[in-house]
Amino acid sequence: MSALAPSRRPPPPERALRDHEKRLREIERAPLSDVRILTGISLADGVTATIPHGLGRAARFVSISAVRGAPSTTGRIEELRDGSVDRNRYVALQANGWTDTVTVDVLVL
């Protein structure tokens, strides 16, 4: 068996660790690392819920999970962006047409 060519030798452990740490810092700075998942959010029908998201800036994207605990399937959930809420701190959601309080998970980015 022949020895590994110099270009194919694994990096020394110190360099591998530095490269790994550098890559982790790059990932942390990537836009998706700012994602927050807010679980178990209860929304009463027809009432605006103001939910703190903790991003420190306005959410660029809000996604809502399937509704749990709904007595009907005809409702909808809307994100409100009418200026009544500080979007740097909160996301405003309103459930309409469910006839009861529903529970969702919310992904904010």
DAWOJO-V569337 format. One record per run of one state. SS is the DSSP state (H for helix, E for strand, L for the rest). FROM is the first residue (numbers start at 0). TO is the last residue. Records with the same first field share a line. If there is no record, write none. Layout:
BEGIN
SS: FROM-TO + FROM-TO
END
This chain:
BEGIN
L: 0-4 + 8-11 + 29-29 + 34-34 + 43-43 + 45-46 + 52-60 + 64-66 + 68-74 + 80-88 + 96-100 + 108-108
H: 5-7 + 12-28 + 30-33
E: 35-42 + 44-44 + 47-51 + 61-63 + 67-67 + 75-79 + 89-95 + 101-107
END
